Amino acid sequence: ELATQFLPGPIVAITGSNGKTTTTTLAGEIITAGGFPTLVGGNIGTPAISLVERANTDTVVVLEVSSFQLETIQTFRPKIAVVLNITPDHLDRHRTFQAYVDAKARIFENQNSDDFAVLNADDPTCAELPGRTKAQVFWFSRKKEVSQGAYVRDGRVLFRDKTGQAEIMLVSEIPLKGSHNVENVLAGICVGALMGCKAEQISKAIREFKAVEHRLEYVATVGGVEYYNDSKATNVDATIKALESFPGNIHIVLGGKDKGSDYTVLNDLLRDRVKKVYTIGAAAAKIESQVKGATEIVHAETLENAVKRAAASAAPGDIVLLAPACASFDQFRSYEHRGRVFKAIVGAMASPQTAH
């Protein structure tokens, strides 16, 4: 709020329950590829206030914003406001899902008809948001054609506005794992196109994009077993998206600090795709009671014990996935700390001669 009163150029603000950091980073790369001076910050680690002295009237500032930050805004007015998805998260803070939706929707509060709202047409809560904005609404969808925005048809990604439609790229060219990342890319395409980037600039930036650390990040293959760090999966919906990214033979580490979540929604995927669940942290007993019967459960207590038990049990071709569905603050400083510890444990197994 304070920072944006001093940022003179256009602001792109991105919020949602999951995918914010990936989409914010990608949108920054796309706009940069379009030749615009661009700064990226907000909830992503670089505070918005620190960007003020580097920004002038031409600078596009791409901000990741959380529902907590949106609760207190007064004049915050993004040129482009993106809502990626809204699923129950942080109910320990907002108490009701409607209060959480209301906080996210404040991103549109000060927009007018010269501005843009970018919404996920596949998310039922997002689909109800156009009534809350005066901005021009653009949609993204991986499941259906949209009247204006980005969508997928026959394996191709298209962007459509009043002037017509353009093919941006093939879905197969997207370098990130998981269908949820197709949605993040579609949102990034909308942002780039609305800022005036050309199709070839957008597609080049996407093809060259690397996954963000701690978000379905490939760590290593040890003994034929692939290890993935999705420590950023701090809620159940993010864990669902991680599980959907792999066809099966998964060993998953779940647990940490509970956020008032319902873990029973994981059971169908656990039954279909997961060989074993390894529980850690304060939420372990709750998770074990809610996923009992879906698949085999190993009570592992610590992340190190969980990874070692998974490594001993996994067969070549299996996946070991850290996607805990919980906050990290019971045993770690942050989800980044948890992810780095996971990578260090895997790294020590990959090169035992350097481990002490």
Stockholm file with secondary structure:
# STOCKHOLM 1.0

chainA/1-356         ELATQFLPGPIVAITGSNGKTTTTTLAGEIITAGGFPTLVGGNIGTPAISLVERANTDTVVVLEVSSFQLETIQTFRPKIAVVLNITPDHLDRHRTFQAYVDAKARIFENQNSDDFAVLNADDPTCAELPGRTKAQVFWFSRKKEVSQGAYVRDGRVLFRDKTGQAEIMLVSEIPLKGSHNVENVLAGICVGALMGCKAEQISKAIREFKAVEHRLEYVATVGGVEYYNDSKATNVDATIKALESFPGNIHIVLGGKDKGSDYTVLNDLLRDRVKKVYTIGAAAAKIESQVKGATEIVHAETLENAVKRAAASAAPGDIVLLAPACASFDQFRSYEHRGRVFKAIVGAMASPQTAH
#=GR chainA/1-356 SS CTGGGGCCSCEEEEECSSSHHHHHHHHHHHHHHTTCCEEEEETTSSCGGGGGGGCCTTCEEEEECCHHHHTTCSSCCCSEEEECCCCSCCHHHHSSHHHHHHHHHGGGTTCCTTSEEEEETTCTTGGGCGGGCSSEEEEEESSSCCSSEEEEETTEEEEEETTEEEEEEEGGGCCSCSHHHHHHHHHHHHHHHHHTCCHHHHHHHHHTCCCCTTSSEEEEEETTEEEEECTTCCSHHHHHHHHHTSCSCEEEEEESBCCSCCGGGGHHHHHHHEEEEEEESTTHHHHHHHHBTTBEEEEEESHHHHHHHHHHHCCTTCEEEECCSSBSTTTSSSHHHHHHHHHHHHHHHHCGGGCC
#=GC SS_cons         CTGGGGCCSCEEEEECSSSHHHHHHHHHHHHHHTTCCEEEEETTSSCGGGGGGGCCTTCEEEEECCHHHHTTCSSCCCSEEEECCCCSCCHHHHSSHHHHHHHHHGGGTTCCTTSEEEEETTCTTGGGCGGGCSSEEEEEESSSCCSSEEEEETTEEEEEETTEEEEEEEGGGCCSCSHHHHHHHHHHHHHHHHHTCCHHHHHHHHHTCCCCTTSSEEEEEETTEEEEECTTCCSHHHHHHHHHTSCSCEEEEEESBCCSCCGGGGHHHHHHHEEEEEEESTTHHHHHHHHBTTBEEEEEESHHHHHHHHHHHCCTTCEEEECCSSBSTTTSSSHHHHHHHHHHHHHHHHCGGGCC
//
